[in-house]
C-alpha cells in the first residue's frame, strides 16, 4: 500500500517553460536544480515545504525547446 509520495519525475520538451508554468500558474516554488549528468540539467518544483517534489528532466538531455513553436493562427 502506498502511504506517501516524495517525488515525481517528468521528462519535458522545455524545462524553463514548464518551470514557469509550475510557478506562475500553479503557484509552486522552484526547490532546486542541479546537473543530473554531464550537460543535462534538472529542475525541481513543488509546494513550499518541498513535498512532493516534481523533478523536470529534459526529454532529450538538453535545456530549452527542441524546435520553435508554431506561429499562432
N, C-alpha and C positions, 0 to 999 in steps of 0.2 A: 504494500500500500504506500502510495506517495504521501508524504506528510509535509513537504515543503519544496520550494524552488529557489535555488540560489542564483542561477544564471541561465540565459538562453543565448545561443549563438545564431546570428543571421548572416548570410552571405548576400551582399547588396551590390548593385551596379555603381552607386555613387555614395560613398560614405559621408561626405560633407553634407549633401542634400538630405540624406536620411537623418543625420545627427541634427541638422537644423529643424527638420520636421518634428523629431522627438522633443526638442527643447521649445521651439516656438509654438507648435500646435498642441502637442500632448502635455506640455508643461513638465517634462522630465529634465533631469540635470545631466551634464557631462560629468561622469565619475572618474574618467581617466582615459589614458591612451598609451600605447606602447608599441614598439616594434615586435611583431609576432614572429617574424622570420626575417632574414636579410631582405630589405626592400619592401616588406609587407607590414603595413601599419594596421592596428586595430583600435577602435574607439569603444568605450563603454558608456552607456547611458542608463538611466534608471531613475526611480523616485528618490527624492532627497532622503538620505539614510542608507541608500545603496542596495536594497534587496527588494526584488530581484534585479540583477544587472542584465542589460541587453548588450551583448558584445557584437559589434558590427565589423565583419571581416570583408575585405574587398573580394568580389566574386572571382576575379582573375589575378589577384595578387597586386593590383595597382590601386592607388588612390584616385579618386575623381571618376568622372563618367567615361565610359568606353567610347562613346561617339556623341556627336552633337545631337541634342534632342530635336525632333521635327518642329518646324515652324508652325505656330498656331494658324488655323484655317480661318 
